[in-house]
Amino acid sequence: MKTQASGTSPVTDDPVAKAWSQLLDRSDAIADVISSRMLAQHAAAYERIGPHLIDDVRHSSREHIGRGLAILAGRLDARSAVELWRETGRRRARQGVPLELVLNAYTMGARVLWESLMELAVTTTGINDKSLLEAARGVWSDLDVQNGVLIEAYHRESARLLRRDQQRQQTVLDGLLDGRGADQAFTEEARSLFEITAGDRVACVVALSDGPQTDAAGAVEDRLDRHDIRTRWHVRSGAAFGLLAGLLPDEDTLVDLIGPNPPGRVGVAASAEGLAGFATAFQLALRAAQTLPRNGRGAVAVTARLPEVLLAGDSHVTPLLVAQTLGPLLEHGQADTLLATLSALLRHDGSPTHAAAELFCHRNTVIYRMKQIEKLTGRDLTDPRDKMLLWLALMAGP
């Protein structure tokens, strides 16, 4: 390579570089052809992202083609464009442009450059087939390098944005559990972040994993996703919880969608007050899940477990209720038999006949056991209040 007398721009004897240098004056026109083709081919995608992107694409095309032709013409080292490719990858990730669309733009740019050189070869002497072949190899080789740099930068920026978005989501979810849903400004931020409209229903799902290898939250999310119900997940006090919003079905239907055998204990609670009541919905869903047997599997709605949730709400009430209601019975030598009989009697509204049919024993046997139960507990199985207390004590799991 030799330099002009002025020393301002390099001149090369390389016929391929000479061929490319003849296109330098047409750089902006070539770039405009590329951007026009891209915008026409993917008009809907670019318009959806926003009008600012269209202007950016036109400007970026000119910058890339100008830099690319200077490199192909031997005026610049290829390393001078690396940061341009990186910044383009980062910027397109921030703008939300799909990577496929970005790579398509680079491929189209390479194709139009090649087409421009072919047109030039028709009217210009000195550009032979060998030069064209070498030029083609250079274009597609450079494209591979460009794509590699851009893809890496795009993925790095996407991962950074995802981490930042997840951190923001988790901060907002924490705020909702801390009762900030009553703050109108905070609620508007949450609506914007989670794309929730004023008319959307809100619910909470809590998934408890009792085993170290169980990802109950992931399995529940997958099941709801299959029904187009999106869940935003976070963890509070060891419990994974998800915010559900949109045109949601009722609690019982949500439980059915989660399925009868999820990998853990799952509770569901709707929030009648939307985001403002999400903290309450979380507490109810958590207590509903906690009423299921530990190390068991199942999904329940809080409205289907209200007595159990009431008992779980105060750790001091449950043992007191059991002691005051079933205490003497639990110390009896036939406690299991008497508890089974009591449960059958309560299910059949105190009827010895129907309880005996369920227990496969004689009616007189049930009557005898019933008298034992009433004597030991001091409760009357015909008294509504006593029956309620006995039911609650049995639900508490003596």
C-alpha positions as CSV (number, residue, x, y, z in Angstrom):
1,M,0.0,0.0,0.0
2,K,1.2,3.5,-0.8
3,T,0.1,7.0,0.4
4,Q,-0.9,10.1,-1.6
5,A,1.4,13.1,-1.4
6,S,-1.1,14.9,0.9
7,G,-1.0,12.0,3.3
8,T,-4.8,12.5,4.0
9,S,-6.1,9.3,2.5
10,P,-4.5,6.0,1.6
11,V,-4.4,4.6,-1.9
12,T,-3.9,0.9,-2.6
13,D,-2.9,-1.1,-5.6
14,D,-5.3,-3.9,-4.5
15,P,-7.9,-4.1,-7.4
16,V,-10.6,-5.3,-4.9
17,A,-10.1,-2.3,-2.6
18,K,-10.0,0.0,-5.7
19,A,-13.4,-1.4,-6.7
20,W,-14.9,-0.7,-3.3
21,S,-13.4,2.8,-3.2
22,Q,-15.4,3.7,-6.3
23,L,-18.5,3.2,-4.2
24,L,-17.5,5.6,-1.4
25,D,-19.2,8.6,-3.0
26,R,-22.5,6.6,-3.2
27,S,-22.3,5.4,0.4
28,D,-25.4,7.3,1.7
29,A,-27.5,6.4,-1.4
30,I,-26.6,2.7,-0.9
31,A,-27.5,2.9,2.8
32,D,-30.8,4.5,2.0
33,V,-31.7,1.6,-0.4
34,I,-30.9,-0.8,2.4
35,S,-33.0,1.0,5.0
36,S,-35.9,1.4,2.6
37,R,-35.9,-2.3,1.8
38,M,-35.7,-3.2,5.5
39,L,-38.6,-0.9,6.4
40,A,-40.7,-2.1,3.6
41,Q,-40.1,-5.8,4.4
42,H,-40.7,-5.5,8.1
43,A,-42.9,-2.4,8.2
44,A,-45.3,-3.7,10.9
45,A,-42.5,-4.7,13.2
46,Y,-40.7,-1.4,13.0
47,E,-43.9,0.7,13.4
48,R,-44.9,-1.3,16.4
49,I,-41.6,-0.5,18.2
50,G,-42.0,3.2,17.4
51,P,-41.3,6.0,14.8
52,H,-38.1,6.9,16.6
53,L,-36.6,3.5,15.5
54,I,-37.2,4.2,11.8
55,D,-35.1,7.4,11.9
56,D,-32.5,5.5,13.9
57,V,-32.4,2.7,11.3
58,R,-31.8,5.2,8.5
59,H,-29.0,7.0,10.4
60,S,-27.4,3.8,11.5
61,S,-27.5,2.3,8.0
62,R,-25.6,5.3,6.7
63,E,-23.0,5.1,9.5
64,H,-22.5,1.3,9.0
65,I,-22.3,1.4,5.2
66,G,-19.9,4.4,5.2
67,R,-17.7,2.7,7.8
68,G,-18.0,-0.7,5.9
69,L,-17.0,0.7,2.5
70,A,-14.0,2.5,4.0
71,I,-12.8,-0.8,5.5
72,L,-13.4,-2.7,2.3
73,A,-11.6,0.0,0.3
74,G,-8.6,-0.2,2.6
75,R,-9.1,3.2,4.1
76,L,-9.8,2.0,7.6
77,D,-8.9,-1.0,9.8
78,A,-11.8,-3.4,10.5
79,R,-11.1,-3.1,14.2
80,S,-12.3,0.5,14.0
81,A,-15.9,-0.7,13.4
82,V,-16.0,-3.2,16.3
83,E,-17.3,-0.8,18.8
84,L,-19.9,0.5,16.3
85,W,-21.2,-3.1,15.9
86,R,-21.2,-3.6,19.7
87,E,-23.1,-0.4,20.3
88,T,-25.6,-1.3,17.7
89,G,-26.3,-4.7,19.4
90,R,-26.7,-3.0,22.7
91,R,-29.0,-0.3,21.4
92,R,-31.2,-2.6,19.5
93,A,-31.6,-4.8,22.6
94,R,-32.6,-1.7,24.6
95,Q,-35.1,-0.7,21.9
96,G,-36.7,-4.2,22.0
97,V,-35.8,-5.0,18.3
98,P,-35.8,-8.8,17.8
99,L,-32.3,-10.1,17.2
100,E,-33.6,-11.9,14.0
101,L,-34.6,-8.5,12.6
102,V,-31.2,-7.0,13.4
103,L,-29.3,-9.9,11.7
104,N,-31.6,-9.7,8.7
105,A,-30.6,-6.0,8.4
106,Y,-26.9,-6.8,8.4
107,T,-27.5,-9.6,5.8
108,M,-29.5,-7.3,3.6
109,G,-26.7,-4.7,3.9
110,A,-24.1,-7.1,2.7
111,R,-26.4,-8.2,-0.2
112,V,-27.0,-4.6,-1.4
113,L,-23.3,-3.8,-1.2
114,W,-22.6,-6.8,-3.3
115,E,-25.3,-5.8,-5.8
116,S,-23.9,-2.3,-6.0
117,L,-20.4,-3.6,-6.8
118,M,-21.8,-5.9,-9.5
119,E,-23.6,-2.9,-11.1
120,L,-20.4,-1.0,-11.0
121,A,-18.5,-3.9,-12.7
122,V,-20.8,-3.7,-15.7
123,T,-19.9,-0.1,-16.5
124,T,-16.3,0.0,-15.2
125,T,-13.2,-1.6,-16.5
126,G,-10.6,-3.1,-14.2
127,I,-13.1,-5.1,-12.1
128,N,-12.7,-8.6,-13.4
129,D,-14.3,-11.9,-12.2
130,K,-11.4,-12.7,-9.9
131,S,-11.7,-9.3,-8.2
132,L,-15.5,-9.9,-7.8
133,L,-15.0,-13.3,-6.3
134,E,-12.4,-11.9,-3.8
135,A,-14.8,-9.0,-3.0
136,A,-17.6,-11.5,-2.4
137,R,-15.5,-13.5,0.0
138,G,-14.6,-10.3,1.9
139,V,-18.2,-9.2,2.2
140,W,-19.5,-12.4,3.7
141,S,-16.4,-12.9,5.8
142,D,-16.9,-9.5,7.3
143,L,-20.6,-10.2,7.8
144,D,-19.7,-13.3,10.0
145,V,-17.4,-11.1,12.1
146,Q,-20.0,-8.4,12.4
147,N,-22.7,-10.8,13.4
148,G,-20.5,-12.5,16.0
149,V,-19.7,-9.1,17.7
150,L,-23.3,-7.9,17.5
151,I,-24.9,-11.1,18.8
152,E,-22.6,-11.2,21.8
153,A,-23.3,-7.5,22.6
154,Y,-27.1,-8.0,22.1
155,H,-27.3,-11.0,24.4
156,R,-25.2,-9.3,27.1
157,E,-27.4,-6.2,27.0
158,S,-30.6,-8.4,27.0
159,A,-29.4,-10.3,30.0
160,R,-28.6,-7.0,31.8
161,L,-32.0,-5.6,31.0
162,L,-33.7,-8.8,32.1
163,R,-31.9,-8.7,35.5
164,R,-32.8,-5.1,35.9
165,D,-36.4,-5.7,35.0
166,Q,-36.6,-8.7,37.3
167,Q,-35.2,-6.7,40.2
168,R,-37.7,-3.9,39.6
169,Q,-40.6,-6.4,39.4
170,Q,-39.4,-8.0,42.7
171,T,-39.1,-4.6,44.4
172,V,-42.7,-3.8,43.3
173,L,-44.0,-7.2,44.5
174,D,-42.3,-6.6,47.8
175,G,-43.9,-3.2,48.0
176,L,-47.4,-4.7,47.4
177,L,-46.9,-7.2,50.2
178,D,-45.8,-4.4,52.4
179,G,-49.2,-2.7,51.9
180,R,-48.1,0.0,49.4
181,G,-50.9,-1.0,47.0
182,A,-53.0,1.7,48.7
183,D,-50.6,4.3,47.5
184,Q,-52.0,5.5,44.2
185,A,-48.7,6.5,42.6
186,F,-47.2,3.1,43.6
187,T,-50.2,1.3,42.2
188,E,-49.9,3.2,38.9
189,E,-46.2,2.1,38.7
190,A,-47.2,-1.5,39.3
191,R,-50.0,-1.4,36.7
192,S,-47.5,0.0,34.1
193,L,-44.8,-2.5,35.0
194,F,-47.1,-5.6,35.0
195,E,-49.4,-4.2,32.2
196,I,-52.5,-4.4,34.3
197,T,-55.6,-2.4,33.4
198,A,-58.0,-0.9,35.9
199,G,-60.6,-3.5,35.0
200,D,-58.3,-6.6,35.4
201,R,-58.9,-9.0,38.2
202,V,-56.0,-9.8,40.6
203,A,-55.2,-12.9,42.5
204,C,-52.3,-14.5,44.4
205,V,-51.0,-18.0,44.2
206,V,-48.6,-19.4,46.8
207,A,-46.5,-22.5,46.2
208,L,-44.8,-24.2,49.1
209,S,-42.0,-26.7,48.3
210,D,-41.3,-29.1,51.2
211,G,-38.6,-31.0,49.4
212,P,-35.3,-29.5,48.4
213,Q,-35.6,-30.8,44.8
214,T,-39.1,-29.6,44.2
215,D,-39.8,-26.5,42.1
216,A,-43.5,-26.1,42.8
217,A,-43.6,-22.5,41.6
218,G,-42.1,-23.4,38.2
219,A,-44.6,-26.2,37.7
220,V,-47.5,-24.0,38.6
221,E,-46.3,-21.3,36.3
222,D,-46.1,-23.8,33.4
223,R,-49.6,-25.0,34.0
224,L,-51.1,-21.5,34.2
225,D,-49.1,-20.5,31.1
226,R,-50.8,-23.2,29.1
227,H,-54.0,-21.4,29.7
228,D,-52.6,-17.9,28.9
229,I,-52.5,-16.8,32.5
230,R,-49.2,-15.0,33.2
231,T,-47.7,-15.1,36.6
232,R,-45.1,-12.8,38.1
233,W,-43.2,-14.7,40.8
234,H,-41.2,-13.7,43.8
235,V,-40.3,-15.2,47.2
236,R,-41.2,-14.0,50.7
237,S,-40.4,-15.8,53.9
238,G,-39.5,-19.0,52.0
239,A,-42.8,-19.1,50.2
240,A,-42.9,-18.6,46.4
241,F,-45.8,-16.4,45.4
242,G,-47.2,-15.2,42.1
243,L,-49.2,-12.2,41.0
244,L,-52.0,-13.1,38.6
245,A,-53.9,-10.4,36.7
246,G,-56.2,-10.1,33.7
247,L,-59.4,-11.8,32.7
248,L,-59.0,-14.4,35.5
249,P,-61.5,-17.1,36.2
250,D,-62.7,-17.7,39.8
251,E,-60.6,-19.3,42.5
252,D,-62.1,-22.8,42.0
253,T,-61.4,-22.7,38.3
254,L,-57.8,-21.5,38.9
255,V,-57.4,-24.5,41.3
256,D,-58.7,-26.8,38.5
257,L,-56.2,-25.3,36.0
258,I,-53.3,-25.9,38.4
259,G,-54.4,-29.5,38.6
260,P,-55.1,-32.0,41.3
261,N,-51.5,-33.1,41.8
262,P,-49.0,-30.2,41.7
263,P,-45.5,-30.7,43.0
264,G,-46.2,-29.1,46.4
265,R,-48.8,-27.3,48.4
266,V,-50.5,-24.5,46.6
267,G,-53.0,-21.9,47.8
268,V,-55.1,-19.5,45.7
269,A,-56.8,-16.3,46.8
270,A,-58.5,-13.6,44.8
271,S,-58.0,-10.0,45.7
272,A,-61.4,-8.2,45.8
273,E,-59.6,-4.8,46.0
274,G,-57.2,-5.4,43.1
275,L,-53.6,-4.4,43.7
276,A,-54.6,-2.6,46.9
277,G,-55.7,-5.9,48.5
278,F,-52.8,-8.0,47.2
279,A,-51.1,-8.2,50.5
280,T,-54.2,-9.7,52.1
281,A,-54.6,-12.1,49.2
282,F,-51.0,-13.3,49.8
283,Q,-51.7,-14.0,53.5
284,L,-54.9,-15.9,52.7
285,A,-53.3,-17.9,49.9
286,L,-50.3,-18.7,52.1
287,R,-52.5,-19.9,55.0
288,A,-54.7,-22.0,52.6
289,A,-51.5,-23.7,51.3
290,Q,-50.3,-24.3,54.9
291,T,-53.6,-26.1,55.8
292,L,-52.6,-28.9,53.5
293,P,-50.6,-31.8,55.0
294,R,-46.9,-31.1,55.1
295,N,-45.0,-33.0,52.3
296,G,-48.3,-33.5,50.6
297,R,-49.5,-32.2,47.2
298,G,-52.6,-30.3,46.3
299,A,-54.0,-27.0,45.3
300,V,-56.8,-25.3,47.3
301,A,-58.8,-22.0,47.1
302,V,-58.9,-20.1,50.4
303,T,-62.7,-19.9,50.1
304,A,-62.8,-23.7,50.2
305,R,-60.7,-23.8,53.4
306,L,-62.1,-21.0,55.5
307,P,-62.4,-23.0,58.8
308,E,-58.9,-24.3,58.4
309,V,-57.5,-20.9,57.6
310,L,-59.3,-19.4,60.6
311,L,-57.6,-22.0,62.8
312,A,-54.2,-21.5,61.2
313,G,-54.5,-17.7,61.7
314,D,-53.5,-17.9,65.4
315,S,-51.0,-20.4,66.7
316,H,-52.4,-20.0,70.3
317,V,-56.0,-20.7,69.5
318,T,-55.7,-24.1,67.9
319,P,-54.0,-26.0,70.8
320,L,-56.4,-24.3,73.2
321,L,-59.4,-25.4,71.1
322,V,-58.2,-29.0,70.9
323,A,-57.4,-29.2,74.6
324,Q,-60.7,-27.7,75.7
325,T,-62.8,-29.8,73.2
326,L,-61.1,-33.1,72.7
327,G,-58.6,-33.3,75.5
328,P,-60.1,-36.1,77.6
329,L,-61.1,-38.1,74.5
330,L,-57.5,-38.0,73.2
331,E,-56.3,-39.7,76.4
332,H,-58.8,-42.6,76.1
333,G,-57.4,-46.0,75.1
334,Q,-59.8,-46.2,72.2
335,A,-59.2,-42.6,71.0
336,D,-58.8,-43.5,67.3
337,T,-62.0,-45.4,67.2
338,L,-63.9,-42.6,69.1
339,L,-62.5,-39.9,66.8
340,A,-63.5,-41.9,63.7
341,T,-67.0,-42.3,65.1
342,L,-67.2,-38.6,66.0
343,S,-66.2,-37.6,62.5
344,A,-68.9,-39.9,61.0
345,L,-71.6,-38.6,63.3
346,L,-70.8,-35.0,62.4
347,R,-70.8,-35.8,58.7
348,H,-74.3,-37.3,59.1
349,D,-75.7,-34.6,61.3
350,G,-75.6,-36.7,64.4
351,S,-77.5,-39.7,62.9
352,P,-76.3,-43.0,64.5
353,T,-78.0,-45.0,61.7
354,H,-76.1,-43.3,58.9
355,A,-72.8,-43.2,60.8
356,A,-73.1,-46.9,61.5
357,A,-73.6,-47.6,57.8
358,E,-70.4,-45.6,57.0
359,L,-68.4,-47.3,59.8
360,F,-69.7,-50.8,58.9
361,C,-70.9,-51.5,62.5
362,H,-74.2,-51.8,64.4
363,R,-76.3,-48.8,65.2
364,N,-76.2,-49.6,68.9
365,T,-72.4,-49.6,68.8
366,V,-72.4,-46.1,67.4
367,I,-74.9,-45.0,70.1
368,Y,-72.7,-46.4,72.8
369,R,-69.6,-44.6,71.4
370,M,-71.6,-41.4,71.1
371,K,-72.4,-41.5,74.8
372,Q,-68.8,-42.1,75.6
373,I,-67.8,-39.1,73.4
374,E,-70.3,-36.8,75.0
375,K,-69.2,-37.9,78.5
376,L,-65.5,-37.5,77.8
377,T,-65.8,-34.1,76.0
378,G,-68.7,-32.6,78.0
379,R,-70.3,-31.7,74.6
380,D,-73.8,-32.4,73.4
381,L,-73.9,-33.8,69.8
382,T,-77.4,-32.3,69.4
383,D,-76.2,-28.7,70.3
384,P,-75.2,-26.7,67.2
385,R,-72.4,-24.8,69.0
386,D,-70.9,-27.9,70.5
387,K,-71.0,-29.6,67.1
388,M,-69.2,-26.6,65.6
389,L,-66.5,-26.7,68.2
390,L,-66.0,-30.4,67.7
391,W,-65.8,-30.0,63.9
392,L,-63.2,-27.2,64.3
393,A,-61.2,-29.3,66.7
394,L,-61.2,-32.2,64.3
395,M,-60.1,-29.9,61.5
396,A,-57.2,-28.7,63.6
397,G,-55.8,-32.2,63.4
398,P,-55.4,-33.6,67.0
